[in-house]
Amino acid sequence: MNEGFMRKFRILIIIVWMTFLSCQSFWYFEKKVYCSFEKGNITIFLKNDWWMVKCQSYLDTIYQLAIKKYNEISIIRSYIDQWEDSYYWKEILEEKNTEFLELVNYRSQIKKSVDKFETALFDKYYGLLEWFMKNYYSDLETQYYILINQDAWMRPYNYSILVAEIEQQMRNISHIINAKTLDEIMEVIPTYLYLKNEIAWK
């Protein structure tokens, strides 16, 4: 699993934690993700064990091997283009091409497994996140209408800034609620987290 996904997933968990400190269900997640291979099947784990290896390590190793294999193929093709023992090199080329495609296919399988894993996590926990976000939105909405309906003399000194921040945070929450993927949530996370703290202190 690549570091990009892990960063996104950790932030997804942080959002829930920061929003509702009483939520305990996310604490068993580890910071790293590991792959296990058995009979050609790939299994993704959040919890490490001594025999597991990070998915990213597999992806990086396969990528380096694929680059090396591609360079070998390029050299062999240059030999064939120069008519240097072309019959011999064509057999070697076919073998190298097969090995290269196997590496590409293997890496593709890992990435697909990681994508499925990410989707499964999103589907499993998004319902909980959505419930929290809707409640937070409702609280902000109440705070917003109280502010805008106050008499001018009762408004706090930072009234305009506070109203603008609440409006932006409500847009952020709407974006999160309507998200279909982790990537869509990540688009507004920096602003969301910043405003979550800012509004709480005002």
Summary of the structure (lengths in Angstrom):
residues: 202
radius of gyration: 25.7
end to end distance: 39.6
largest distance: 92.4
contacts: 526
relative contact order: 0.11
helix: 72%
strand: 6%
